[in-house]
Amino acid sequence: MKKVFLAVLALSMTASVLTSCKEAEKKAEDAAEATENALEEAGENIKEAGEDLKDAAKEAGEEMKEAGEEMKEAGEKAMDSIKKAGENLKEGAEKLGEDAKDAANKVAKEVEAATDDN
């Protein structure tokens, strides 16, 4: 009976080990599949991040170009304003010069007239 019991025990242990090995193999396959899926997902996420970065850089470039054009237009307007102010200043100075010349001529005539009367 002892031999039968040991034989049943050995057979039971062998079956348990075989079942355990199959479960370990299945777990290893599941882990490998999960790892592969995780790597694929990580790759896709990296690709998406790269595309998002590319889009953001393109958008930033377009915004910089637009800002540059706006600055150029503002500069041109400022130059036009400065030019207009210079022209107005020149006209004012010419008029002031003419008024001063007329006033000097008037004073000179008055002085001349005053000296002629004497």
N, CA, C and O atoms as a printed pandas DataFrame, in Angstrom:
     atom_number atom_name residue_name chain_id  residue_number  x_coord  y_coord  z_coord
0              1         N          MET        A               1    0.803   -1.175    0.000
1              2        CA          MET        A               1    0.000    0.000    0.000
2              3         C          MET        A               1    0.856    1.253    0.000
3              4         O          MET        A               1    0.522    2.270   -0.608
4              5         N          LYS        A               2    1.928    1.144    0.677
5              6        CA          LYS        A               2    2.834    2.265    0.737
6              7         C          LYS        A               2    3.345    2.624   -0.652
7              8         O          LYS        A               2    3.456    3.802   -0.992
8              9         N          LYS        A               3    3.651    1.628   -1.440
9             10        CA          LYS        A               3    4.149    1.864   -2.789
10            11         C          LYS        A               3    3.070    2.489   -3.652
11            12         O          LYS        A               3    3.366    3.348   -4.483
12            13         N          VAL        A               4    1.841    2.081   -3.474
13            14        CA          VAL        A               4    0.729    2.632   -4.247
14            15         C          VAL        A               4    0.549    4.098   -3.858
15            16         O          VAL        A               4    0.357    4.965   -4.710
16            17         N          PHE        A               5    0.615    4.349   -2.571
17            18        CA          PHE        A               5    0.460    5.716   -2.095
18            19         C          PHE        A               5    1.567    6.608   -2.652
19            20         O          PHE        A               5    1.299    7.725   -3.094
20            21         N          LEU        A               6    2.800    6.126   -2.633
21            22        CA          LEU        A               6    3.924    6.905   -3.163
22            23         C          LEU        A               6    3.778    7.085   -4.675
23            24         O          LEU        A               6    4.103    8.149   -5.203
24            25         N          ALA        A               7    3.299    6.072   -5.366
25            26        CA          ALA        A               7    3.111    6.179   -6.808
26            27         C          ALA        A               7    2.041    7.218   -7.109
27            28         O          ALA        A               7    2.213    8.021   -8.027
28            29         N          VAL        A               8    0.939    7.225   -6.360
29            30        CA          VAL        A               8   -0.140    8.208   -6.562
30            31         C          VAL        A               8    0.377    9.599   -6.234
31            32         O          VAL        A               8    0.079   10.564   -6.939
32            33         N          LEU        A               9    1.153    9.697   -5.161
33            34        CA          LEU        A               9    1.723   10.983   -4.767
34            35         C          LEU        A               9    2.667   11.503   -5.847
35            36         O          LEU        A               9    2.619   12.684   -6.188
36            37         N          ALA        A              10    3.528   10.632   -6.392
37            38        CA          ALA        A              10    4.465   11.020   -7.451
38            39         C          ALA        A              10    3.702   11.434   -8.701
39            40         O          ALA        A              10    4.052   12.426   -9.341
40            41         N          LEU        A              11    2.655   10.677   -9.058
41            42        CA          LEU        A              11    1.842   10.997  -10.224
42            43         C          LEU        A              11    1.136   12.330  -10.026
43            44         O          LEU        A              11    1.031   13.125  -10.960
44            45         N          SER        A              12    0.658   12.573   -8.828
45            46        CA          SER        A              12   -0.021   13.817   -8.503
46            47         C          SER        A              12    0.933   14.996   -8.604
47            48         O          SER        A              12    0.580   16.050   -9.133
48            49         N          MET        A              13    2.141   14.811   -8.093
49            50        CA          MET        A              13    3.135   15.883   -8.160
50            51         C          MET        A              13    3.545   16.153   -9.602
51            52         O          MET        A              13    3.735   17.307   -9.988
52            53         N          THR        A              14    3.684   15.099  -10.397
53            54        CA          THR        A              14    4.047   15.268  -11.806
54            55         C          THR        A              14    2.956   16.043  -12.534
55            56         O          THR        A              14    3.254   16.946  -13.315
56            57         N          ALA        A              15    1.713   15.705  -12.289
57            58        CA          ALA        A              15    0.595   16.407  -12.921
58            59         C          ALA        A              15    0.574   17.854  -12.486
59            60         O          ALA        A              15    0.310   18.739  -13.300
60            61         N          SER        A              16    0.847   18.111  -11.227
61            62        CA          SER        A              16    0.870   19.477  -10.703
62            63         C          SER        A              16    1.971   20.289  -11.355
63            64         O          SER        A              16    1.761   21.446  -11.720
64            65         N          VAL        A              17    3.154   19.686  -11.505
65            66        CA          VAL        A              17    4.289   20.383  -12.132
66            67         C          VAL        A              17    3.975   20.678  -13.585
67            68         O          VAL        A              17    4.257   21.773  -14.071
68            69         N          LEU        A              18    3.389   19.705  -14.289
69            70        CA          LEU        A              18    3.048   19.927  -15.696
70            71         C          LEU        A              18    2.018   21.048  -15.837
71            72         O          LEU        A              18    2.133   21.899  -16.719
72            73         N          THR        A              19    1.020   21.041  -14.970
73            74        CA          THR        A              19    0.001   22.094  -14.994
74            75         C          THR        A              19    0.639   23.440  -14.689
75            76         O          THR        A              19    0.328   24.446  -15.325
76            77         N          SER        A              20    1.535   23.446  -13.707
77            78        CA          SER        A              20    2.219   24.674  -13.314
78            79         C          SER        A              20    3.075   25.199  -14.462
79            80         O          SER        A              20    3.117   26.408  -14.689
80            81         N          CYS        A              21    3.753   24.321  -15.183
81            82        CA          CYS        A              21    4.588   24.731  -16.322
82            83         C          CYS        A              21    3.734   25.327  -17.431
83            84         O          CYS        A              21    4.108   26.322  -18.052
84            85         N          LYS        A              22    2.572   24.703  -17.674
85            86        CA          LYS        A              22    1.686   25.235  -18.708
86            87         C          LYS        A              22    1.176   26.621  -18.321
87            88         O          LYS        A              22    1.071   27.512  -19.164
88            89         N          GLU        A              23    0.860   26.790  -17.038
89            90        CA          GLU        A              23    0.394   28.092  -16.572
90            91         C          GLU        A              23    1.499   29.129  -16.672
91            92         O          GLU        A              23    1.244   30.278  -17.035
92            93         N          ALA        A              24    2.729   28.731  -16.352
93            94        CA          ALA        A              24    3.870   29.653  -16.440
94            95         C          ALA        A              24    4.111   30.050  -17.887
95            96         O          ALA        A              24    4.395   31.211  -18.183
96            97         N          GLU        A              25    3.996   29.070  -18.791
97            98        CA          GLU        A              25    4.185   29.356  -20.216
98            99         C          GLU        A              25    3.113   30.326  -20.701
99           100         O          GLU        A              25    3.402   31.255  -21.456
100          101         N          LYS        A              26    1.865   30.105  -20.260
101          102        CA          LYS        A              26    0.762   30.982  -20.649
102          103         C          LYS        A              26    0.992   32.389  -20.109
103          104         O          LYS        A              26    0.782   33.381  -20.807
104          105         N          LYS        A              27    1.438   32.456  -18.825
105          106        CA          LYS        A              27    1.718   33.761  -18.227
106          107         C          LYS        A              27    2.845   34.471  -18.968
107          108         O          LYS        A              27    2.785   35.684  -19.169
108          109         N          ALA        A              28    3.866   33.731  -19.375
109          110        CA          ALA        A              28    4.979   34.321  -20.116
110          111         C          ALA        A              28    4.504   34.846  -21.466
111          112         O          ALA        A              28    4.901   35.928  -21.899
112          113         N          GLU        A              29    3.644   34.059  -22.130
113          114        CA          GLU        A              29    3.096   34.508  -23.418
114          115         C          GLU        A              29    2.250   35.772  -23.240
115          116         O          GLU        A              29    2.337   36.710  -24.033
116          117         N          ASP        A              30    1.434   35.777  -22.188
117          118        CA          ASP        A              30    0.600   36.960  -21.906
118          119         C          ASP        A              30    1.464   38.175  -21.611
119          120         O          ASP        A              30    1.176   39.279  -22.073
120          121         N          ALA        A              31    2.523   37.968  -20.841
121          122        CA          ALA        A              31    3.422   39.077  -20.508
122          123         C          ALA        A              31    4.123   39.596  -21.762
123          124         O          ALA        A              31    4.273   40.806  -21.931
124          125         N          ALA        A              32    4.552   38.690  -22.642
125          126        CA          ALA        A              32    5.216   39.096  -23.883
126          127         C          ALA        A              32    4.253   39.887  -24.761
127          128         O          ALA        A              32    4.621   40.900  -25.356
128          129         N          GLU        A              33    3.012   39.406  -24.831
129          130        CA          GLU        A              33    2.002   40.107  -25.632
130          131         C          GLU        A              33    1.702   41.489  -25.048
131          132         O          GLU        A              33    1.567   42.463  -25.789
132          133         N          ALA        A              34    1.601   41.570  -23.738
133          134        CA          ALA        A              34    1.340   42.857  -23.078
134          135         C          ALA        A              34    2.494   43.822  -23.317
135          136         O          ALA        A              34    2.287   45.013  -23.552
136          137         N          THR        A              35    3.718   43.288  -23.253
137          138        CA          THR        A              35    4.898   44.126  -23.501
138          139         C          THR        A              35    4.897   44.634  -24.940
139          140         O          THR        A              35    5.184   45.804  -25.194
140          141         N          GLU        A              36    4.573   43.753  -25.868
141          142        CA          GLU        A              36    4.522   44.146  -27.282
142          143         C          GLU        A              36    3.465   45.224  -27.506
143          144         O          GLU        A              36    3.701   46.198  -28.220
144          145         N          ASN        A              37    2.299   45.041  -26.891
145          146        CA          ASN        A              37    1.231   46.037  -27.024
146          147         C          ASN        A              37    1.650   47.373  -26.418
147          148         O          ASN        A              37    1.377   48.434  -26.980
148          149         N          ALA        A              38    2.314   47.311  -25.267
149          150        CA          ALA        A              38    2.767   48.541  -24.607
150          151         C          ALA        A              38    3.792   49.262  -25.469
151          152         O          ALA        A              38    3.768   50.489  -25.566
152          153         N          LEU        A              39    4.693   48.509  -26.095
153          154        CA          LEU        A              39    5.697   49.117  -26.966
154          155         C          LEU        A              39    5.053   49.743  -28.199
155          156         O          LEU        A              39    5.439   50.834  -28.620
156          157         N          GLU        A              40    4.076   49.055  -28.774
157          158        CA          GLU        A              40    3.371   49.608  -29.933
158          159         C          GLU        A              40    2.655   50.903  -29.563
159          160         O          GLU        A              40    2.695   51.881  -30.309
160          161         N          GLU        A              41    2.002   50.898  -28.407
161          162        CA          GLU        A              41    1.281   52.089  -27.951
162          163         C          GLU        A              41    2.253   53.233  -27.672
163          164         O          GLU        A              41    1.977   54.384  -28.012
164          165         N          ALA        A              42    3.389   52.916  -27.053
165          166        CA          ALA        A              42    4.399   53.939  -26.784
166          167         C          ALA        A              42    4.919   54.515  -28.094
167          168         O          ALA        A              42    5.103   55.727  -28.211
168          169         N          GLY        A              43    5.153   53.667  -29.065
169          170        CA          GLY        A              43    5.609   54.127  -30.378
170          171         C          GLY        A              43    4.591   55.049  -31.028
171          172         O          GLY        A              43    4.950   56.080  -31.598
172          173         N          GLU        A              44    3.327   54.677  -30.940
173          174        CA          GLU        A              44    2.273   55.521  -31.511
174          175         C          GLU        A              44    2.196   56.862  -30.787
175          176         O          GLU        A              44    2.013   57.906  -31.414
176          177         N          ASN        A              45    2.339   56.824  -29.456
177          178        CA          ASN        A              45    2.308   58.063  -28.674
178          179         C          ASN        A              45    3.480   58.971  -29.035
179          180         O          ASN        A              45    3.321   60.189  -29.127
180          181         N          ILE        A              46    4.652   58.381  -29.238
181          182        CA          ILE        A              46    5.826   59.170  -29.625
182          183         C          ILE        A              46    5.608   59.773  -31.007
183          184         O          ILE        A              46    5.951   60.931  -31.248
184          185         N          LYS        A              47    5.039   58.986  -31.909
185          186        CA          LYS        A              47    4.773   59.484  -33.255
186          187         C          LYS        A              47    3.777   60.646  -33.197
187          188         O          LYS        A              47    3.973   61.664  -33.862
188          189         N          GLU        A              48    2.712   60.498  -32.406
189          190        CA          GLU        A              48    1.725   61.573  -32.251
190          191         C          GLU        A              48    2.364   62.819  -31.661
191          192         O          GLU        A              48    2.095   63.935  -32.106
192          193         N          ALA        A              49    3.210   62.625  -30.658
193          194        CA          ALA        A              49    3.883   63.764  -30.033
194          195         C          ALA        A              49    4.774   64.475  -31.042
195          196         O          ALA        A              49    4.838   65.705  -31.055
196          197         N          GLY        A              50    5.454   63.720  -31.877
197          198        CA          GLY        A              50    6.293   64.313  -32.926
198          199         C          GLY        A              50    5.469   65.119  -33.913
199          200         O          GLY        A              50    5.860   66.215  -34.313
200          201         N          GLU        A              51    4.321   64.569  -34.307
201          202        CA          GLU        A              51    3.446   65.286  -35.235
202          203         C          GLU        A              51    2.881   66.552  -34.592
203          204         O          GLU        A              51    2.780   67.593  -35.241
204          205         N          ASP        A              52    2.510   66.456  -33.303
205          206        CA          ASP        A              52    2.015   67.633  -32.590
206          207         C          ASP        A              52    3.094   68.703  -32.500
207          208         O          ASP        A              52    2.818   69.890  -32.671
208          209         N          LEU        A              53    4.317   68.279  -32.234
209          210        CA          LEU        A              53    5.433   69.223  -32.154
210          211         C          LEU        A              53    5.670   69.887  -33.506
211          212         O          LEU        A              53    5.915   71.091  -33.579
212          213         N          LYS        A              54    5.598   69.109  -34.559
213          214        CA          LYS        A              54    5.784   69.635  -35.909
214          215         C          LYS        A              54    4.701   70.667  -36.219
215          216         O          LYS        A              54    4.991   71.737  -36.754
216          217         N          ASP        A              55    3.446   70.340  -35.878
217          218        CA          ASP        A              55    2.337   71.264  -36.108
218          219         C          ASP        A              55    2.506   72.547  -35.297
219          220         O          ASP        A              55    2.264   73.646  -35.797
220          221         N          ALA        A              56    2.920   72.393  -34.049
221          222        CA          ALA        A              56    3.111   73.566  -33.183
222          223         C          ALA        A              56    4.222   74.455  -33.717
223          224         O          ALA        A              56    4.102   75.680  -33.691
224          225         N          ALA        A              57    5.300   73.856  -34.200
225          226        CA          ALA        A              57    6.410   74.636  -34.760
226          227         C          ALA        A              57    5.966   75.367  -36.021
227          228         O          ALA        A              57    6.329   76.524  -36.235
228          229         N          LYS        A              58    5.182   74.691  -36.852
229          230        CA          LYS        A              58    4.690   75.320  -38.084
230          231         C          LYS        A              58    3.785   76.496  -37.742
231          232         O          LYS        A              58    3.888   77.564  -38.346
232          233         N          GLU        A              59    2.899   76.296  -36.773
233          234        CA          GLU        A              59    1.980   77.350  -36.355
234          235         C          GLU        A              59    2.744   78.538  -35.761
235          236         O          GLU        A              59    2.426   79.694  -36.039
236          237         N          ALA        A              60    3.748   78.238  -34.945
237          238        CA          ALA        A              60    4.558   79.311  -34.347
238          239         C          ALA        A              60    5.296   80.086  -35.433
239          240         O          ALA        A              60    5.399   81.310  -35.362
240          241         N          GLY        A              61    5.799   79.390  -36.422
241          242        CA          GLY        A              61    6.481   80.054  -37.541
242          243         C          GLY        A              61    5.551   80.983  -38.297
243          244         O          GLY        A              61    5.931   82.096  -38.661
244          245         N          GLU        A              62    4.329   80.521  -38.534
245          246        CA          GLU        A              62    3.349   81.352  -39.233
246          247         C          GLU        A              62    2.996   82.587  -38.410
247          248         O          GLU        A              62    2.859   83.684  -38.951
248          249         N          GLU        A              63    2.850   82.398  -37.089
249          250        CA          GLU        A              63    2.526   83.525  -36.217
250          251         C          GLU        A              63    3.679   84.525  -36.170
251          252         O          GLU        A              63    3.454   85.735  -36.133
252          253         N          MET        A              64    4.914   84.018  -36.171
253          254        CA          MET        A              64    6.076   84.911  -36.174
254          255         C          MET        A              64    6.132   85.698  -37.480
255          256         O          MET        A              64    6.446   86.889  -37.479
256          257         N          LYS        A              65    5.832   85.041  -38.578
257          258        CA          LYS        A              65    5.840   85.721  -39.874
258          259         C          LYS        A              65    4.778   86.815  -39.891
259          260         O          LYS        A              65    5.024   87.927  -40.358
260          261         N          GLU        A              66    3.592   86.485  -39.377
261          262        CA          GLU        A              66    2.500   87.459  -39.326
262          263         C          GLU        A              66    2.873   88.641  -38.427
263          264         O          GLU        A              66    2.611   89.794  -38.768
264          265         N          ALA        A              67    3.480   88.347  -37.287
265          266        CA          ALA        A              67    3.901   89.416  -36.372
266          267         C          ALA        A              67    4.957   90.297  -37.035
267          268         O          ALA        A              67    4.946   91.515  -36.862
268          269         N          GLY        A              68    5.851   89.696  -37.781
269          270        CA          GLY        A              68    6.877   90.451  -38.501
270          271         C          GLY        A              68    6.264   91.381  -39.531
271          272         O          GLY        A              68    6.691   92.526  -39.681
272          273         N          GLU        A              69    5.263   90.882  -40.237
273          274        CA          GLU        A              69    4.589   91.720  -41.232
274          275         C          GLU        A              69    3.859   92.881  -40.563
275          276         O          GLU        A              69    3.860   94.003  -41.070
276          277         N          GLU        A              70    3.234   92.598  -39.418
277          278        CA          GLU        A              70    2.543   93.667  -38.689
278          279         C          GLU        A              70    3.532   94.715  -38.191
279          280         O          GLU        A              70    3.245   95.912  -38.220
280          281         N          MET        A              71    4.697   94.260  -37.733
281          282        CA          MET        A              71    5.718   95.198  -37.271
282          283         C          MET        A              71    6.233   96.037  -38.440
283          284         O          MET        A              71    6.496   97.229  -38.281
284          285         N          LYS        A              72    6.376   95.424  -39.596
285          286        CA          LYS        A              72    6.841   96.148  -40.780
286          287         C          LYS        A              72    5.830   97.231  -41.152
287          288         O          LYS        A              72    6.206   98.366  -41.444
288          289         N          GLU        A              73    4.552   96.876  -41.139
289          290        CA          GLU        A              73    3.514   97.854  -41.451
290          291         C          GLU        A              73    3.510   98.994  -40.440
291          292         O          GLU        A              73    3.375  100.160  -40.811
292          293         N          ALA        A              74    3.660   98.654  -39.154
293          294        CA          ALA        A              74    3.694   99.686  -38.112
294          295         C          ALA        A              74    4.905  100.587  -38.314
295          296         O          ALA        A              74    4.801  101.800  -38.131
296          297         N          GLY        A              75    6.035  100.032  -38.683
297          298        CA          GLY        A              75    7.239  100.815  -38.956
298          299         C          GLY        A              75    7.045  101.759  -40.124
299          300         O          GLY        A              75    7.466  102.915  -40.081
300          301         N          GLU        A              76    6.400  101.252  -41.175
301          302        CA          GLU        A              76    6.131  102.098  -42.348
302          303         C          GLU        A              76    5.199  103.248  -41.983
303          304         O          GLU        A              76    5.399  104.377  -42.429
304          305         N          LYS        A              77    4.181  102.963  -41.171
305          306        CA          LYS        A              77    3.269  104.022  -40.731
306          307         C          LYS        A              77    4.011  105.060  -39.895
307          308         O          LYS        A              77    3.784  106.261  -40.042
308          309         N          ALA        A              78    4.892  104.594  -39.025
309          310        CA          ALA        A              78    5.676  105.508  -38.191
310          311         C          ALA        A              78    6.565  106.386  -39.064
311          312         O          ALA        A              78    6.679  107.589  -38.827
312          313         N          MET        A              79    7.191  105.790  -40.066
313          314        CA          MET        A              79    8.049  106.565  -40.971
314          315         C          MET        A              79    7.228  107.600  -41.737
315          316         O          MET        A              79    7.674  108.732  -41.926
316          317         N          ASP        A              80    6.032  107.216  -42.178
317          318        CA          ASP        A              80    5.160  108.168  -42.868
318          319         C          ASP        A              80    4.793  109.327  -41.946
319          320         O          ASP        A              80    4.778  110.482  -42.372
320          321         N          SER        A              81    4.495  109.018  -40.680
321          322        CA          SER        A              81    4.141  110.061  -39.711
322          323         C          SER        A              81    5.323  110.987  -39.472
323          324         O          SER        A              81    5.152  112.204  -39.403
324          325         N          ILE        A              82    6.520  110.422  -39.346
325          326        CA          ILE        A              82    7.721  111.241  -39.129
326          327         C          ILE        A              82    7.976  112.128  -40.341
327          328         O          ILE        A              82    8.325  113.300  -40.197
328          329         N          LYS        A              83    7.801  111.568  -41.529
329          330        CA          LYS        A              83    8.006  112.336  -42.759
330          331         C          LYS        A              83    7.002  113.481  -42.829
331          332         O          LYS        A              83    7.368  114.607  -43.166
332          333         N          LYS        A              84    5.753  113.205  -42.516
333          334        CA          LYS        A              84    4.702  114.232  -42.536
334          335         C          LYS        A              84    5.014  115.330  -41.517
335          336         O          LYS        A              84    4.861  116.517  -41.807
336          337         N          ALA        A              85    5.454  114.924  -40.317
337          338        CA          ALA        A              85    5.795  115.901  -39.280
338          339         C          ALA        A              85    6.970  116.762  -39.740
339          340         O          ALA        A              85    6.980  117.967  -39.491
340          341         N          GLY        A              86    7.941  116.175  -40.396
341          342        CA          GLY        A              86    9.089  116.929  -40.924
342          343         C          GLY        A              86    8.660  117.934  -41.976
343          344         O          GLY        A              86    9.124  119.074  -41.999
344          345         N          GLU        A              87    7.759  117.485  -42.853
345          346        CA          GLU        A              87    7.255  118.407  -43.885
346          347         C          GLU        A              87    6.504  119.572  -43.255
347          348         O          GLU        A              87    6.677  120.724  -43.655
348          349         N          ASN        A              88    5.666  119.261  -42.263
349          350        CA          ASN        A              88    4.920  120.324  -41.572
350          351         C          ASN        A              88    5.872  121.289  -40.864
351          352         O          ASN        A              88    5.655  122.501  -40.878
352          353         N          LEU        A              89    6.916  120.756  -40.254
353          354        CA          LEU        A              89    7.899  121.587  -39.570
354          355         C          LEU        A              89    8.633  122.478  -40.563
355          356         O          LEU        A              89    8.876  123.652  -40.285
356          357         N          LYS        A              90    8.986  121.926  -41.713
357          358        CA          LYS        A              90    9.677  122.695  -42.751
358          359         C          LYS        A              90    8.783  123.827  -43.249
359          360         O          LYS        A              90    9.232  124.964  -43.394
360          361         N          GLU        A              91    7.501  123.507  -43.512
361          362        CA          GLU        A              91    6.561  124.539  -43.973
362          363         C          GLU        A              91    6.397  125.633  -42.914
363          364         O          GLU        A              91    6.377  126.821  -43.237
364          365         N          GLY        A              92    6.283  125.229  -41.676
365          366        CA          GLY        A              92    6.145  126.199  -40.582
366          367         C          GLY        A              92    7.376  127.088  -40.470
367          368         O          GLY        A              92    7.257  128.294  -40.255
368          369         N          ALA        A              93    8.557  126.493  -40.615
369          370        CA          ALA        A              93    9.799  127.275  -40.529
370          371         C          ALA        A              93    9.892  128.252  -41.698
371          372         O          ALA        A              93   10.306  129.398  -41.520
372          373         N          GLU        A              94    9.505  127.799  -42.899
373          374        CA          GLU        A              94    9.529  128.696  -44.070
374          375         C          GLU        A              94    8.569  129.863  -43.865
375          376         O          GLU        A              94    8.904  131.008  -44.170
376          377         N          LYS        A              95    7.382  129.574  -43.351
377          378        CA          LYS        A              95    6.401  130.644  -43.106
378          379         C          LYS        A              95    6.915  131.600  -42.046
379          380         O          LYS        A              95    6.787  132.817  -42.176
380          381         N          LEU        A              96    7.501  131.036  -40.990
381          382        CA          LEU        A              96    8.062  131.863  -39.925
382          383         C          LEU        A              96    9.179  132.744  -40.475
383          384         O          LEU        A              96    9.292  133.913  -40.107
384          385         N          GLY        A              97    9.992  132.189  -41.345
385          386        CA          GLY        A              97   11.075  132.959  -41.977
386          387         C          GLY        A              97   10.526  134.090  -42.827
387          388         O          GLY        A              97   11.024  135.215  -42.790
388          389         N          GLU        A              98    9.476  133.769  -43.606
389          390        CA          GLU        A              98    8.855  134.804  -44.436
390          391         C          GLU        A              98    8.239  135.902  -43.569
391          392         O          GLU        A              98    8.381  137.088  -43.864
392          393         N          ASP        A              99    7.549  135.494  -42.488
393          394        CA          ASP        A              99    6.939  136.477  -41.578
394          395         C          ASP        A              99    8.020  137.350  -40.942
395          396         O          ASP        A              99    7.847  138.561  -40.803
396          397         N          ALA        A             100    9.143  136.722  -40.554
397          398        CA          ALA        A             100   10.236  137.487  -39.941
398          399         C          ALA        A             100   10.841  138.451  -40.958
399          400         O          ALA        A             100   11.179  139.588  -40.628
400          401         N          LYS        A             101   10.971  137.984  -42.197
401          402        CA          LYS        A             101   11.518  138.844  -43.260
402          403         C          LYS        A             101   10.584  140.010  -43.521
403          404         O          LYS        A             101   11.034  141.148  -43.655
404          405         N          ASP        A             102    9.269  139.736  -43.595
405          406        CA          ASP        A             102    8.292  140.811  -43.807
406          407         C          ASP        A             102    8.328  141.816  -42.650
407          408         O          ASP        A             102    8.274  143.026  -42.873
408          409         N          ALA        A             103    8.420  141.313  -41.424
409          410        CA          ALA        A             103    8.467  142.185  -40.248
410          411         C          ALA        A             103    9.732  143.033  -40.269
411          412         O          ALA        A             103    9.681  144.218  -39.941
412          413         N          ALA        A             104   10.866  142.446  -40.650
413          414        CA          ALA        A             104   12.129  143.196  -40.715
414          415         C          ALA        A             104   12.054  144.261  -41.792
415          416         O          ALA        A             104   12.522  145.382  -41.590
416          417         N          ASN        A             105   11.470  143.924  -42.940
417          418        CA          ASN        A             105   11.315  144.915  -44.022
418          419         C          ASN        A             105   10.404  146.052  -43.577
419          420         O          ASN        A             105   10.665  147.219  -43.872
420          421         N          LYS        A             106    9.340  145.709  -42.869
421          422        CA          LYS        A             106    8.411  146.735  -42.395
422          423         C          LYS        A             106    9.110  147.692  -41.422
423          424         O          LYS        A             106    8.963  148.911  -41.507
424          425         N          VAL        A             107    9.882  147.095  -40.489
425          426        CA          VAL        A             107   10.610  147.911  -39.515
426          427         C          VAL        A             107   11.640  148.768  -40.239
427          428         O          VAL        A             107   11.825  149.940  -39.910
428          429         N          ALA        A             108   12.307  148.182  -41.224
429          430        CA          ALA        A             108   13.320  148.943  -41.971
430          431         C          ALA        A             108   12.679  150.113  -42.701
431          432         O          ALA        A             108   13.245  151.206  -42.740
432          433         N          LYS        A             109   11.502  149.894  -43.280
433          434        CA          LYS        A             109   10.801  150.980  -43.983
434          435         C          LYS        A             109   10.365  152.060  -42.996
435          436         O          LYS        A             109   10.446  153.253  -43.288
436          437         N          GLU        A             110    9.907  151.630  -41.834
437          438        CA          GLU        A             110    9.481  152.607  -40.829
438          439         C          GLU        A             110   10.671  153.430  -40.341
439          440         O          GLU        A             110   10.577  154.641  -40.140
440          441         N          VAL        A             111   11.808  152.724  -40.156
441          442        CA          VAL        A             111   13.007  153.454  -39.739
442          443         C          VAL        A             111   13.462  154.407  -40.837
443          444         O          VAL        A             111   13.862  155.537  -40.558
444          445         N          GLU        A             112   13.402  153.964  -42.050
445          446        CA          GLU        A             112   13.810  154.785  -43.188
446          447         C          GLU        A             112   12.880  155.993  -43.312
447          448         O          GLU        A             112   13.320  157.117  -43.553
448          449         N          ALA        A             113   11.599  155.734  -43.143
449          450        CA          ALA        A             113   10.630  156.830  -43.235
450          451         C          ALA        A             113   10.843  157.818  -42.095
451          452         O          ALA        A             113   10.701  159.026  -42.283
452          453         N          ALA        A             114   11.170  157.331  -40.961
453          454        CA          ALA        A             114   11.377  158.208  -39.799
454          455         C          ALA        A             114   12.621  159.043  -39.994
455          456         O          ALA        A             114   12.654  160.208  -39.598
456          457         N          THR        A             115   13.642  158.470  -40.595
457          458        CA          THR        A             115   14.876  159.225  -40.809
458          459         C          THR        A             115   14.756  160.187  -41.973
459          460         O          THR        A             115   15.431  161.217  -41.994
460          461         N          ASP        A             116   13.916  159.873  -42.933
461          462        CA          ASP        A             116   13.705  160.780  -44.068
462          463         C          ASP        A             116   12.931  162.010  -43.633
463          464         O          ASP        A             116   13.159  163.099  -44.159
464          465         N          ASP        A             117   12.053  161.863  -42.717
465          466        CA          ASP        A             117   11.235  162.990  -42.232
466          467         C          ASP        A             117   12.115  164.011  -41.488
467          468         O          ASP        A             117   11.748  165.184  -41.421
468          469         N          ASN        A             118   13.156  163.639  -40.981
469          470        CA          ASN        A             118   14.007  164.569  -40.207
470          471         C          ASN        A             118   14.905  165.278  -41.107
471          472         O          ASN        A             118   15.701  166.105  -40.661
